[in-house]
Amino acid sequence: ESQSSLIRLLKKKKEAREMENTLEEKDKAFEERMKVIADQWRDLHAKRAQLKAHVERSGRTVQEREELRIQALEINSKQREETMKKDGELLTAKMELEALRKKHQKLCKKVQKYSIFKEYLEDVVKVSQFEDISEVTSRYKLLVRTQKDLLQSQQGHKQLTEQDKVFLEQYRAEKEAEIRQYKHELVQLKLRFDQAQSDISLWEARWADIQNKTSKKTRKLWTIKLAIHNLFQ
């Protein structure tokens, strides 16, 4: 809480300085705007006085005077519009200035509220190795950055570890699937091998039977040949 209060105090002081600068700029702009409006009012009165003097001095006809009156009315209308416009701008500037003053007052109250923390830091400086408050805040910012870097490093290491676990699980699942496939193929090959051995025994028996029949037929053939030879003799 003390560290957070220190940061808020520094921020509020900075905002207060910025607000004071903004108020000074607004005051200067407001004064310049008021000077411009005053100059315009003086020019307006001067023009009216010149127009009135010109009408009084000139011995023009009624028609010319009417035209001058119409021109004067048009000028007055335009000047009233400009005056209303300037009054609106002036009112807007006053409202903005009032809002800035209220915001400045709030910032001043917050600065006063956190001023007790400044006194606390001054007491800390007196009983510690630090020379001033700025050194305390610098050390605090360094610690905050270090803590943030450590948290980011731990988070990155944790993400890498979780990613490695995911890759390991995927690799293990793939290899288990391959092992199951190899086992299935091995069972199929064993069945085919057993079937082949059974077929070998069957074909050996058939081959022995064929050889036996062939031997018998060969003997019969020789017997027939001998008989034919004897008959031929």
C-alpha positions in Angstrom: 0.0 0.0 0.0 2.9 2.4 0.7 4.5 1.7 -2.6 1.1 2.2 -4.4 0.5 5.4 -2.5 3.9 6.7 -3.6 3.2 6.0 -7.2 -0.2 7.7 -6.9 1.4 10.7 -5.2 3.9 11.1 -7.9 1.2 10.8 -10.6 -1.1 13.2 -8.8 1.8 15.8 -8.5 2.6 15.4 -12.1 -1.1 15.8 -13.0 -1.4 18.9 -10.8 1.6 20.5 -12.5 0.1 19.7 -15.9 -3.2 21.1 -14.7 -1.6 24.3 -13.5 0.2 24.8 -16.8 -3.1 24.1 -18.6 -4.9 26.7 -16.4 -2.2 29.2 -17.1 -2.5 28.7 -20.8 -6.3 28.9 -20.6 -6.0 32.1 -18.6 -3.6 33.6 -21.2 -5.9 32.5 -24.1 -8.9 33.9 -22.3 -7.2 37.3 -21.7 -6.1 37.5 -25.3 -9.6 36.6 -26.4 -11.0 39.3 -24.2 -8.5 41.8 -25.6 -9.6 40.9 -29.1 -13.3 41.3 -28.2 -12.6 44.7 -26.5 -10.7 45.8 -29.6 -13.7 44.8 -31.8 -16.1 46.7 -29.5 -13.9 49.8 -29.8 -13.7 49.4 -33.5 -17.5 49.0 -33.6 -18.1 52.2 -31.5 -15.6 54.1 -33.7 -17.4 53.0 -36.9 -20.7 54.0 -35.4 -19.4 57.4 -34.4 -17.8 57.8 -37.9 -21.1 56.8 -39.6 -23.1 59.2 -37.4 -20.7 62.1 -38.0 -20.7 61.4 -41.7 -24.5 61.4 -41.8 -24.6 64.6 -39.8 -22.0 66.4 -41.9 -23.3 65.4 -45.3 -26.2 67.2 -46.8 -27.5 64.2 -48.8 -31.0 63.6 -49.8 -33.5 61.5 -47.9 -32.9 58.6 -50.3 -29.2 58.6 -49.6 -29.9 58.9 -45.9 -32.3 55.9 -46.1 -29.6 53.9 -47.9 -27.1 54.9 -45.3 -29.6 53.9 -42.6 -30.2 50.5 -44.3 -26.4 50.0 -44.5 -26.1 50.9 -40.9 -28.8 48.4 -40.0 -27.0 45.7 -41.9 -23.7 46.6 -40.3 -25.4 46.5 -36.9 -27.0 43.2 -37.7 -23.7 41.6 -38.7 -22.0 43.1 -35.6 -24.7 41.7 -33.4 -24.2 38.3 -34.9 -20.5 38.6 -34.4 -21.1 39.8 -30.9 -23.4 36.8 -30.1 -20.8 34.5 -31.6 -18.1 36.0 -29.5 -20.4 35.8 -26.4 -21.0 32.1 -27.1 -17.2 31.5 -27.4 -16.6 33.5 -24.3 -19.2 31.4 -22.4 -17.7 28.2 -23.6 -14.2 29.4 -22.5 -15.6 30.3 -19.1 -17.2 26.8 -18.7 -13.9 25.1 -19.8 -12.0 27.3 -17.4 -14.4 26.5 -14.5 -14.1 22.7 -15.3 -10.3 23.0 -15.3 -10.4 24.8 -11.9 -12.6 22.2 -10.4 -10.3 19.4 -11.7 -7.3 21.4 -10.3 -9.0 21.6 -6.9 -9.6 17.9 -6.9 -6.0 17.2 -7.7 -4.8 19.6 -5.0 -7.0 17.7 -2.5 -5.5 14.4 -3.5 -2.0 15.8 -3.3 -2.8 17.0 0.3 -4.3 13.6 1.0 -1.0 11.8 0.0 1.3 14.4 1.5 1.4 12.3 4.7 3.1 9.6 2.7 5.9 12.0 1.7 6.5 12.7 5.4 6.7 8.9 6.0 9.3 8.6 3.2 11.3 11.4 4.7 11.4 9.5 8.0 12.4 6.3 6.0 15.3 8.2 4.4 16.5 9.4 7.8 16.8 5.9 9.3 18.0 4.1 6.1 20.9 4.1 3.7 19.1 6.2 1.1 20.1 9.8 0.7 16.8 11.2 -0.6 13.2 10.2 -1.6 14.1 10.0 -5.3 16.7 7.3 -4.5 14.0 5.4 -2.7 11.5 5.7 -5.6 14.3 4.7 -8.1 15.1 1.6 -6.0 11.4 0.8 -5.8 11.0 1.1 -9.6 14.0 -1.1 -10.1 12.5 -3.8 -7.8 9.2 -3.5 -9.6 10.8 -4.0 -13.0 12.9 -6.9 -11.6 9.8 -8.6 -10.2 8.0 -8.0 -13.5 10.9 -9.5 -15.5 11.0 -12.5 -13.1 7.2 -13.1 -13.5 7.5 -12.9 -17.2 10.5 -15.3 -17.2 8.6 -17.7 -15.0 5.5 -17.4 -17.2 7.6 -18.0 -20.3 9.3 -21.0 -18.7 5.9 -22.4 -17.6 4.5 -22.0 -21.1 7.5 -23.7 -22.6 7.2 -26.6 -20.1 3.5 -27.0 -20.8 4.3 -26.9 -24.5 7.0 -29.6 -24.1 4.5 -31.7 -22.2 2.0 -31.3 -25.0 4.6 -32.3 -27.6 5.7 -35.3 -25.4 2.1 -36.5 -25.1 1.6 -36.1 -28.8 4.8 -38.0 -29.5 3.9 -40.7 -27.0 0.4 -41.1 -28.5 1.9 -41.3 -32.0 4.5 -44.0 -30.9 1.8 -45.9 -29.0 -0.3 -45.9 -32.1 2.6 -47.1 -34.2 3.4 -49.9 -31.6 -0.3 -51.0 -31.7 -0.1 -51.1 -35.5 3.1 -53.1 -35.4 1.6 -55.5 -32.9 -1.4 -56.0 -35.1 0.8 -56.6 -38.1 2.9 -59.0 -36.0 -0.2 -61.0 -35.0 -1.3 -61.1 -38.7 2.2 -62.3 -39.7 2.2 -64.9 -37.0 -1.2 -66.2 -38.2 0.0 -66.3 -41.7 3.2 -68.1 -40.6 1.1 -70.7 -38.7 -1.1 -71.1 -41.7 1.9 -71.5 -43.9 3.4 -74.1 -41.6 0.0 -75.9 -41.7 0.0 -75.7 -45.4 3.6 -77.0 -45.6 2.7 -80.1 -43.6 -0.3 -80.6 -45.9 1.7 -80.1 -49.1 4.5 -82.4 -47.7 1.9 -85.1 -47.2 0.5 -84.5 -50.7 4.0 -84.5 -52.1 4.8 -87.8 -50.4 1.5 -89.2 -51.7 2.3 -87.9 -55.2 5.8 -89.4 -55.1 4.3 -92.7 -53.9 1.8 -92.7 -56.7 4.5 -91.8 -59.2 6.7 -94.7 -58.0 3.8 -97.1 -58.4 3.0 -95.8 -61.8 6.6 -95.9 -62.8 6.9 -99.6 -61.7 3.7 -100.4 -63.6 5.1 -98.6 -66.6 8.3 -100.6 -66.5 6.3 -103.8 -66.1 4.2 -102.8 -69.1 7.4 -102.0 -71.1 8.9 -105.4 -70.2 5.7 -107.2 -71.1 5.5 -105.4 -74.4 9.2 -106.2 -75.0 8.6 -109.8 -74.2 5.6 -109.9 -76.5 7.6 -108.3 -79.2 10.3 -110.9 -78.8 
